[in-house]
Amino acid sequence: MSLRDLPIDTGYLHRTLAEMLAIPSPTGFTDELVRYVSRQLNTIGVDFSLSRRGTITALLPGKTRATGRAIANHIDTIGAAVAKVFDNGRLGIKPIGTWSSRFAEGGRVTIFTGGKAYRGQVLPLLASGHAFNEKIDQLPVGWDQVEVRINQSVGNASDTLALGIRPGNIVAFDSDPEWDASGYISARHLDNKAGAAAALTALKALVENDVTPEVDLMVLFTITEEVGTGAGSSLEERVAEFVGIDIGPVAPGQNARETGVTLCAQDTSGPFDRRLTRKLRNLCRDHGISHQTDVFRYYYSDANSAIVAGHDVHHALLTFGTDATHGYERTHRDSLDSIARLLALYAQTPLLAD
């Protein structure tokens, strides 16, 4: 079967990523980003539906309609919630998603009250070297050791409560993105807005080049992956193959790279489908897409949330290799461009034979 290696609009990919990074979307606070992705799908010309909670399912009809495949990305991010208002008017916070307070320290944030938004910064409980000297370095790492300093004139808990700030309010961290001339991209929340931008770009390439997928192509944008559910309830019965797109940890002991496509053979939940992973690897090889395969030691994604939920699908995971995952993340634009190319190729292939 002859596949078309479609031109990828890299300008669109990176512009879309920049716009998504500017929209706060911790798990539980994704409505604005759901609206943004919906507008992008409308502009591209792809029909979609919304679940009650906000998961987007975009549909590109295939040559065969009775069966289909799904590609999933999550658009929710890690963040925090107000847990306590301290006597000094500052805020204690707890994480949304799994991440270390070490990466929260120094972060600029927005506290959303429902009616207003306030700016602030996360600091260790002992933040002034001139006041505490070496005691700062003796603080342990933990969420109980940090606080949010609000950019308002508050001196006690009553002042803060008068602003409308309460326990449960969402605290969103600025992404602070930077595109480097070398091709590197650094930001919070590349996980998984970068994958979502690549998926939108692949859809755009298929539509603009009048390529009809071999079977119905469903592209999911889920909103609860960071808390472990994700795509669990979002698949139609006729979906036979399910490919997750997510971040791949680049670190000592890992084979993931910040360039090309990193295929995940196994994560915390166990091995992914060998046949589908091999199919994706062969597509990379046959079309000159740089790639590598890795095993992730402490990892969960939409690709296995579907299996845990009981869906009978072949499942695989494609990742863009990223340094310092769930911290100040860094990947290379080559990895995102490669993901988009591979997705456009994959959509043109027949399903695995059962």
PyMOL commands that set and color helices and strands:
alter all, ss='L'
color gray80, all
select helices_A, chain A and resi 10-21+31-44+101-103+129-138+143-145+157-162+190-208+225-227+274-286+302-308+333-346
alter helices_A, ss='H'
color red, helices_A
select strands_A, chain A and resi 47-50+56-60+64-74+79-85+91-96+108-112+117-124+146-150+170-173+178-179+184-187+215-222+239-250+261-267+270-271+291-295+314-323+329-332
alter strands_A, ss='S'
color yellow, strands_A
deselect
rebuild
show_as cartoon
